Amino acid sequence: MANRESIGNVLFVAIGVSLVCSILVASAAIVLKPRQLQNEEEYRQRIILDVAGLYEPGVDVGALYAAIEETSTELASGEQAPVYLVRKNGAIEQLILPIEGPGLWATMYGFLAVEADGRTARGLQFYEHGETPGLGDAVDKPAWREQWRGKRLYDDAGDPLIEVVKGPAPKDSDYQIDGLAGATLTGRGVSIFVQYWIGDEGYGPYLKSLSGRESQ
Ligand SMILES: Cc1cc2nc3c(=O)[nH]c(=O)nc-3n(C[C@H](O)[C@H](O)[C@H](O)COP(=O)(O)O)c2cc1C
């Protein structure tokens, strides 16, 4: 009788088991891919609805998202950048702009909502970042995010102005947002890349064209 524990047999079983497992894993990945893409798309839509203030738990995301108009604008680099428009009675009510940039630990990805005037913030929401729980992740707190609403994006010369300060923002400031306690660096990162995205290299020219400020 052949030795069942011979090197040949052991290799045969090991290779056979690996082959079967890899086929199973590969098939699962292929079969689940469409579902995964659909989930990612739904998540993206939910975040856009959320920052627009249109998300309603329990209501079909696809149906709500039908209210969002997807368009794009050309950046100074020549790249096309997406813009999401929310209209009310045909007129633009707000714009949702994808923004991203370095936090303290990793790139932060989110959306900035801007009023139809192109110069007033309406909201900010991140959907992916690597900031520390309890410190930099305070960017996700509703109370902090709420401060963005109504803040001025630009100074009188049209340069980006809105910023996250260190410590509490002055009560009457119309463009400053409270710093994040123990996470000044995350706040500084957010200021820098928000200013970049509303500036000349980002959506600045597009926003200015909306508010008719190009001639100023
Ligand atoms: C483990 C650890 C995690 C930290 N995470 C963050 C962070 O997510 N964001 C941040 O700005 N600072 C973070 N810090 C603190 C920074 O190193 C720095 O001290 C802080 O940003 C200064 O902010 P403050 O002037 O408000 O204290 C972390 C520090 C440690 C030790």
The ligand as a MOL file (V3000), in Angstrom:
LIG
                    3D

  0  0  0     0  0            999 V3000
M  V30 BEGIN CTAB
M  V30 COUNTS 31 33 0 0 0
M  V30 BEGIN ATOM
M  V30 1 C -1.9890 59.4910 19.8240 0
M  V30 2 C -2.2080 60.9100 19.4130 0
M  V30 3 C -3.1830 61.1870 18.4670 0
M  V30 4 C -3.4110 62.4990 18.0340 0
M  V30 5 N -4.3690 62.7490 17.1060 0
M  V30 6 C -4.5440 64.0000 16.6680 0
M  V30 7 C -5.4970 64.3020 15.6360 0
M  V30 8 O -6.2360 63.4240 15.1480 0
M  V30 9 N -5.5940 65.5700 15.2160 0
M  V30 10 C -4.8100 66.5760 15.7310 0
M  V30 11 O -4.9210 67.7090 15.2870 0
M  V30 12 N -3.9460 66.3310 16.7210 0
M  V30 13 C -3.7780 65.0790 17.1860 0
M  V30 14 N -2.8890 64.8510 18.1620 0
M  V30 15 C -2.2650 65.9910 18.8530 0
M  V30 16 C -1.2390 66.7020 18.0120 0
M  V30 17 O -0.0410 66.0170 18.0910 0
M  V30 18 C -1.0860 68.1270 18.5650 0
M  V30 19 O -0.6340 68.0390 19.8800 0
M  V30 20 C -2.3860 68.8590 18.5490 0
M  V30 21 O -2.8960 68.9190 17.2640 0
M  V30 22 C -2.2250 70.2660 19.0560 0
M  V30 23 O -3.5450 70.7670 19.2610 0
M  V30 24 P -3.9150 71.7170 20.4990 0
M  V30 25 O -3.0400 72.9130 20.3150 0
M  V30 26 O -5.3780 72.0220 20.3220 0
M  V30 27 O -3.6270 70.9470 21.7390 0
M  V30 28 C -2.6520 63.5520 18.5820 0
M  V30 29 C -1.6760 63.2690 19.5490 0
M  V30 30 C -1.4500 61.9690 19.9540 0
M  V30 31 C -0.3900 61.6940 20.9820 0
M  V30 END ATOM
M  V30 BEGIN BOND
M  V30 1 1 1 2
M  V30 2 1 2 3
M  V30 3 2 2 30
M  V30 4 2 3 4
M  V30 5 1 4 5
M  V30 6 1 4 28
M  V30 7 2 5 6
M  V30 8 1 6 7
M  V30 9 1 6 13
M  V30 10 2 7 8
M  V30 11 1 7 9
M  V30 12 1 9 10
M  V30 13 2 10 11
M  V30 14 1 10 12
M  V30 15 2 12 13
M  V30 16 1 13 14
M  V30 17 1 14 15
M  V30 18 1 14 28
M  V30 19 1 15 16
M  V30 20 1 16 17
M  V30 21 1 16 18
M  V30 22 1 18 19
M  V30 23 1 18 20
M  V30 24 1 20 21
M  V30 25 1 20 22
M  V30 26 1 22 23
M  V30 27 1 23 24
M  V30 28 2 24 25
M  V30 29 1 24 26
M  V30 30 1 24 27
M  V30 31 2 28 29
M  V30 32 1 29 30
M  V30 33 1 30 31
M  V30 END BOND
M  V30 END CTAB
M  END
